[in-house]
Amino acid sequence: MQWKKLVLWTVWPLAAATWVALVVLYFSNPSTSVWTGAVVAAAVMTEVAFWGTAVVLGTNLWGSRRRVFEFICSPFSARQNG
């Protein structure tokens, strides 16, 4: 469980820091090649954050799949009296 929190607490602050650095770089009037590299870096870091979150959520779902499927199937398997 600890590694999941570590992943989330690592990738999202890095993504936010990348976007803050991009805003700071924007106001320093960079060249086109520097700006392109910075935008690509911010986009890649954001993708890493989203996919890292997807991995964490997927492993949580896989670990608790029995409870999830019982919850999803409960309206169909419940017996109705009356």
N, C-alpha and C positions, 0 to 999 in steps of 0.2 A: 504494500500500500504506500509505502514511503516514496518509492521511485516515481509514482504517478504525480504526487505533489511536487517533487523535485523537477520533473519535466515541465509541468505547467508553470511553476514559479521561476523557471529559467527561460522558456521560450517567449512568454508574453512580455516580460520586462525588456527582453532584448528586442523584440519587435517594436515596442513602444519607443525605446531608445533610438532605434534606427529611424523611425518616423520623425522624432524630435530632431535628430541630426540632419535629416533631409530638409526640414523647415529652416533650420539654422543655415544650412548650405544654400538654400534658395535666396536668402537675403544677403549672402556674400557675393552674389553675381558670379557664379561659376561658369567655366567654359562648357560647351555643349557635351564634350566627351566626359568630363567629370560629372556633369548633371545626369547624363545617361547612365553612367556606372552607379551613381548613388540611387537613382530610381530603381534600377534593376536589383541592387542589393536590398532595398527596402521591400520590393515585391517578393523576392526570394525568401527573405526572413519572415514576412507575413505568411507565405505559403507553408513554411516550415512550422510556424506556430499553429496554423489551422490543422495541418496533417498530424502534428504531435498531439493536439487536442483530440482529434479523431481516433488516434491510436489508444489514448487513455480511455476515452469513452467506450471504444470497442472492447477493450480488455475488461472494463467494468461490466459491460453487458454480457460478455462471454462467461465471466465468473459468476454472474447471478442469473444465468439464462433460465434455470428451473423456476425461480420465483417470477421472472418476467413472463414466461409462457403460461404459468398458472394464472397470473393476473389477466393476461390477454384472453385466455380460454375460459375463464370463470363464468362469464355470462352464458356461454353455450353449454356448459356442463352442469350448471346448477339445476337442481330439481325444483319444480314449482309445485307447491301443494295448493290444492283448492280447485 
